[in-house]
C-alpha cells in the first residue's frame, strides 16, 4: 500500500461524503457547539473561532435536547454506576458447571474493570452526542502491552470509512490536522529534514498539516471470512494494518509496522437507510425545523427591538440639527408634532405560536418530553423503571444497532486481547482443550427494561393460572416453575450468584423431603401411641365393668 494510493482513497471517500457535509455543517452550528467547519477541518480556522462564530444561532432547544438524549442513552446503556454486561457460554452444559461459570465470570469482571479503569466513559459521552446529532461516529480502542485500554472518539469531520460485502466497516481513514510541534514530537525520525528546521525557526508562521491515519484490511493475506484469528502473528501478517501518511508530499510517517488482530475502530450509527453507509439521526430528521426555529427567533428579536425602541419619523423640516434619542438628549423641533414613533402592527402571537410548534417538534424528535417525568423531590424505583421502559420502547432499534456496531466488538476485542496478553484467569482443566464460545448479555438499566416486558408477560400468565387452578388444578403442571422463577430473577437484575444451583436445590429438596417424612413418621407415632393408650384405657374400663357384674 503506497502513500499515493492511500491519499487517493481518502480523496475518493471525501468526495463521496461531500453531499452530507452541508447538513453536518448546520448540525455543528445549531446543535453541537464547537463542531462546525466540517468540510474545512482545522485548515484556515481556529478552535476559538469554531466555538464563537455562530451568527445564525438564536435558540438552544436542539442543543439541550440532544445533550439530554445522549446522557439518557449513556446512563441507560453503559451506565458508569453499574455493571452493564455479562457473559455466558453458548453450550448450556458448561453453564451448569460451577467451575466453568466461575472462570467465565472472572473473565467478565476483568474485562469490565479494564474498561471502567480507562477513559471509556468520557469518550462514550462524546460518542453518544455525535450519534444523536450527526448520525455517525467512530470510537477507537487502543490496548497497550500491559493491557491498559485507551479510547478516543473521532471528531465528526474525521469520519471516513469503507464497508465490506456484508456492510461492516473494513477500512477507516482519519484526517488529523497536526501542528509542526506535534509532527516533530510524534514522527521526528520519518519527517523530511525541512520540517525539523522549520519547527526550530521562530520566524516561521505556525501551520497545521493534514496527516491521514489509515487502518486498512490486509487483503494481501486474508479475506474477511478468515476472521477472527488467534495469535500470535507477526505485525505485518495481522488482519488490519495501520499507516500514517503526510498529505503534503505523500510522505509515509509510519515509523514501524503497526497491526491489529481486530478492527480497533468502531463505527457507530443511530440508524441507516438501505444503500447508505452513513447514518441518520434525530437531529438530521428535524434539521429543517431547527433552521426555521432559529430564523423565527431571529425575526422575533428584531420585531421586539422595534417594539421596545421603535424607529422615529419626522417632517421634512421639523428637526433643527441632529435628532438625539439618547437618555437625557435634547433635540430642537419646529413643533412637538413634527416627531413621532413609527409603529408597525407586529403580531407577536403568531410568531410565538410558530415558535412553540417548532420547539415541540424538535423535542419530540429527541424524545425529550417522553423521557421526562413530573418533577418530584425524589423519584421512586417504579418511576425510574417506567422511564427506562419508555426509552426502550422508543429507542429499541437504535439500541440494537449500538450493541451490534460498538458494544459487541468492544467486548470481543477486549476478551481476545487480554487473552493474548495472558491477563485473563487461567482456564480450568475441563476448558483447557475447549474453544471458548460465549454470548454477551446486556444487563444495564435500558437492556433490563427491554427484558421487563417478558417478566410482565410471565406475571400476567401466573395471575391467569391462579384463576384457573381452583377449577382445574392440573393446569399448573404445564409450567416448569424452577426455570420460570430463575428466568424472572435474572431478567429483573438479581445477581446470578444469589441463585442456587441445580445441585443445591436438589440437596435442599431432598433434606426437606426427609424432614417432612420424619415429621410424618413422628406424627404417625404419636397418633399410634395415642390410639394404643386409648385402647388400653378402653380395655381397662371394660375389665372393671366386667368385675362389677
Secondary structure as UniProt FT lines:
FT   HELIX           3..30
FT   TURN            33..34
FT   TURN            38..44
FT   HELIX           47..52
FT   TURN            55..56
FT   HELIX           61..77
FT   TURN            80..81
FT   STRAND          85..89
FT   HELIX           92..95
FT   HELIX           98..116
FT   TURN            117..119
FT   HELIX           120..133
FT   STRAND          136..143
FT   TURN            145..146
FT   STRAND          149..153
FT   HELIX           156..158
FT   STRAND          161..163
FT   TURN            165..166
FT   STRAND          169..179
FT   HELIX           180..187
FT   HELIX           188..190
FT   HELIX           193..200
FT   TURN            202..203
FT   STRAND          208..217
FT   TURN            219..221
FT   HELIX           224..226
FT   HELIX           235..237
FT   STRAND          240..246
FT   TURN            247..250
FT   STRAND          251..252
FT   STRAND          258..260
FT   STRAND          265..269
FT   TURN            274..275
FT   HELIX           282..285
FT   HELIX           287..308
FT   STRAND          312..314
FT   TURN            316..317
FT   STRAND          319..320
FT   TURN            327..328
FT   STRAND          332..333
FT   HELIX           336..338
FT   STRAND          339..341
FT   HELIX           348..365
FT   TURN            366..367
FT   HELIX           368..371
FT   HELIX           381..402
FT   HELIX           403..407
FT   HELIX           408..420
FT   TURN            421..422
FT   HELIX           429..431
FT   TURN            432..433
FT   STRAND          438..442
FT   HELIX           445..469
FT   TURN            470..471
FT   HELIX           473..478
FT   HELIX           481..491
FT   TURN            492..493
FT   HELIX           496..498
FT   HELIX           502..548
//
